[in-house]
Amino acid sequence: MGRLEGKVALITGAGNGMGAAEARLFASEGANVVIADILDAEGLKVEADIKEMGFSAKYVHLDVRNEDEWNDAIRETINTFEKLDILVNNAGILLRHIVEETSEEEWDLVQSVNSTGVFLGTKAAIPEMRKNGGGSIVNISSISGLVGSTATAYSASKGAVRLLTKSTAIQYGPENIRCNSVHPGIIDTDLIKDEIINDPVERAKRLEQTPLNMIADANDVAYGVLYLASDEARYVTGSELVIDGGITAQ
């Protein structure tokens, strides 16, 4: 039996990168997966891939900044799979500017996706999890939510996710709704492909900063998310799972 057998999971930003890896892994472990994204073609491709593997999936269009779209996505999840057990708030954007170079518009955009989107998703999912007698919310933060960085707005948004996670955990723990955050380091995804992965100098610099001397792929994060989503983590809430090759241990 799969580690998520019979469970229903909604994953945002699942059209590519870590979200897509999480969706495929969750489906292979027995979950019915709702793939949510603004990238319709990519999201539908992930849905098709999962169905081709013989598993169950449904794509829904979702701009995480929009509360009405969140309510629609939750409603579609219930109409399709009858319940919601797991929410992975994975969608996010990265803009890298220091304080003086960060415009108010850039600040607002990053916060609206990375932190407000997590808040709206959590708020929309809790009533359905309550009906099931519990659930698991996994919020994708970053090591930039633990330590400072040159990406001012991004770091602030991911720090907000970290503490929203803890607030959710203590507020809804009595209802068996768990909430944990995941803090990836350097992961080979489109988010940093041009900036780091395909730049030999920057890539070498990041490898030197990483004790394990490697750059992770999306599945390295997906397996950590799988653990927190599963009943194996039934006594884990309000915690931070750091997946960074040792960067923040220094």
C-alpha positions in Angstrom: 0.0 0.0 0.0 1.2 3.5 -0.8 2.2 6.0 1.8 -0.7 8.3 0.8 -3.2 5.6 -0.1 -6.8 7.0 -0.3 -5.8 10.5 0.5 -6.6 13.6 -1.6 -3.9 16.3 -2.0 -4.0 19.7 -3.6 -0.6 21.1 -4.7 -0.1 24.6 -5.9 2.5 25.6 -8.5 2.4 22.0 -9.6 2.8 22.7 -13.3 6.6 22.4 -13.1 9.6 22.2 -10.8 9.1 21.0 -7.2 5.3 21.1 -7.4 5.2 18.8 -10.4 7.7 16.4 -8.7 5.5 16.4 -5.6 2.4 15.7 -7.7 3.9 12.7 -9.5 5.4 11.3 -6.3 2.1 11.7 -4.3 0.2 10.0 -7.1 2.6 7.1 -7.2 2.1 6.7 -3.4 -1.7 6.4 -3.8 -3.0 9.9 -3.5 -5.6 11.5 -5.7 -3.8 14.7 -6.8 -5.2 18.1 -7.7 -2.6 20.0 -9.7 -3.1 23.7 -9.3 -1.3 26.4 -11.3 -1.7 29.4 -13.6 0.3 27.6 -16.2 -2.5 25.7 -17.9 -0.6 23.8 -20.5 2.1 22.7 -18.1 -0.5 21.7 -15.5 -2.5 19.7 -18.0 0.7 17.9 -19.1 1.4 16.9 -15.5 -2.2 15.6 -15.2 -1.8 13.6 -18.4 1.5 12.2 -17.3 0.0 11.0 -14.0 -3.0 9.4 -15.7 -0.7 7.7 -18.2 1.1 6.2 -15.2 -2.2 4.7 -14.1 -2.9 7.1 -11.3 -5.5 9.7 -10.5 -5.1 13.5 -11.1 -7.1 16.6 -11.9 -5.8 20.0 -13.1 -7.4 23.2 -11.9 -6.4 26.8 -12.8 -5.5 28.7 -9.7 -3.9 32.1 -9.1 -3.0 31.8 -5.4 -3.4 35.6 -4.9 -7.2 35.3 -5.6 -9.5 34.2 -2.8 -12.3 33.4 -5.1 -10.1 31.2 -7.2 -9.0 29.4 -4.1 -12.6 28.7 -3.1 -13.3 27.5 -6.7 -10.2 25.1 -6.5 -11.3 23.7 -3.2 -14.9 23.2 -4.5 -13.6 21.4 -7.6 -11.4 19.2 -5.4 -14.4 18.2 -3.3 -16.6 17.7 -6.4 -14.0 15.5 -8.0 -12.6 13.5 -5.1 -15.1 14.2 -2.3 -12.6 15.4 0.4 -9.3 17.2 1.0 -6.6 15.6 3.2 -3.4 17.4 2.2 -2.5 20.9 1.0 0.9 21.7 -0.3 1.4 25.5 -0.6 4.3 25.3 -3.2 3.6 28.2 -5.6 6.2 31.0 -5.4 8.2 33.5 -7.3 11.7 34.8 -6.8 12.9 38.4 -7.5 16.4 39.1 -6.2 17.1 42.8 -5.3 18.6 44.5 -2.2 16.4 46.8 -0.1 17.2 50.0 -2.0 16.6 48.4 -5.4 13.3 46.8 -4.4 10.3 48.8 -5.6 7.0 48.9 -3.8 5.3 47.1 -6.7 7.9 44.3 -6.6 7.6 44.0 -2.8 3.8 43.7 -3.1 3.9 41.2 -5.9 6.3 38.8 -4.1 4.3 39.0 -0.8 1.0 38.5 -2.6 2.2 35.2 -4.2 4.6 33.8 -1.6 2.9 34.7 1.7 -0.7 35.9 1.0 -1.2 32.9 -1.3 -0.2 30.6 1.5 -2.6 32.3 3.9 -5.5 32.2 1.5 -4.9 28.5 0.7 -4.6 27.6 4.4 -7.8 29.5 5.2 -9.7 27.8 2.3 -8.5 24.3 3.1 -9.1 24.1 6.9 -12.9 23.8 6.8 -12.7 20.8 4.5 -9.9 19.2 6.6 -12.0 19.7 9.7 -14.8 17.6 8.1 -12.3 14.7 7.7 -11.2 14.9 11.3 -7.8 16.3 10.4 -5.3 16.9 7.6 -1.8 18.0 6.7 -0.7 21.4 5.4 2.9 21.6 4.0 4.2 25.1 3.3 7.2 25.5 1.0 9.4 28.2 2.5 13.1 28.5 1.8 16.5 28.7 3.6 15.9 32.4 2.8 13.1 32.2 5.4 15.7 31.2 8.0 18.7 33.4 7.2 19.1 36.7 5.4 19.8 37.0 1.7 20.1 39.6 -1.1 16.6 38.7 -2.2 14.9 41.2 0.1 11.2 40.7 -0.8 11.6 37.0 -1.3 13.3 36.4 2.1 10.6 38.5 3.9 7.9 36.5 2.2 9.5 33.1 3.1 10.0 34.3 6.7 6.3 35.1 6.9 5.5 31.6 5.6 7.7 30.1 8.4 5.8 31.9 11.2 2.3 31.5 9.5 3.1 27.8 9.6 3.7 27.8 13.4 0.6 29.9 14.0 -1.5 27.5 12.0 0.0 24.6 13.8 -0.8 25.8 17.3 -4.3 27.1 16.4 -5.5 23.9 14.6 -3.5 21.2 16.3 -6.4 20.4 18.6 -8.4 19.6 15.5 -5.7 17.2 14.2 -4.7 19.6 11.4 -1.0 19.6 11.2 1.1 22.3 9.5 4.8 22.2 8.8 7.3 24.2 6.6 10.0 23.0 4.2 13.1 25.0 3.6 14.9 24.0 0.4 18.4 25.2 -0.4 19.8 25.2 -4.0 17.4 23.1 -6.1 17.7 22.6 -9.8 14.4 24.1 -11.0 13.5 26.8 -13.5 13.3 29.3 -10.7 17.1 29.6 -10.6 18.0 27.9 -13.9 19.5 30.9 -15.6 20.8 32.7 -12.5 22.7 29.8 -10.9 22.3 26.4 -12.6 23.5 27.5 -16.1 26.1 30.0 -14.9 29.4 28.1 -14.3 30.8 30.7 -12.0 27.7 31.1 -9.8 27.1 27.3 -9.8 30.7 26.7 -8.6 30.2 29.3 -5.9 27.0 27.7 -4.6 28.6 24.2 -4.6 31.5 25.6 -2.5 29.0 26.9 0.0 27.2 23.5 0.3 28.9 20.9 2.6 27.4 18.1 0.6 28.9 19.7 -2.5 25.9 19.0 -4.7 22.8 20.7 -6.1 19.6 18.9 -5.3 16.8 18.1 -7.8 13.1 18.5 -7.2 12.7 14.9 -6.0 15.0 15.6 -3.0 12.4 18.1 -1.8 9.4 16.0 -2.8 10.4 13.1 -0.6 10.6 15.4 2.4 7.1 16.9 1.6 5.8 13.3 1.2 6.9 12.5 4.7 5.2 15.5 6.3 2.0 14.9 4.3 1.8 11.3 5.3 0.6 9.7 8.6 4.2 8.8 9.3 4.5 12.4 10.5 1.3 12.3 12.7 3.2 13.8 15.7 5.0 16.5 13.7 3.5 20.0 13.5 4.9 23.5 13.6 8.3 22.2 12.5 10.9 23.2 9.9 12.3 20.6 7.6 15.5 22.0 6.1 16.7 20.4 2.8 19.8 22.3 1.9 22.8 20.1 1.8 24.1 21.6 5.0 24.2 25.3 4.0 22.5 26.7 7.1 24.4 24.4 9.4 27.5 26.6 9.0 
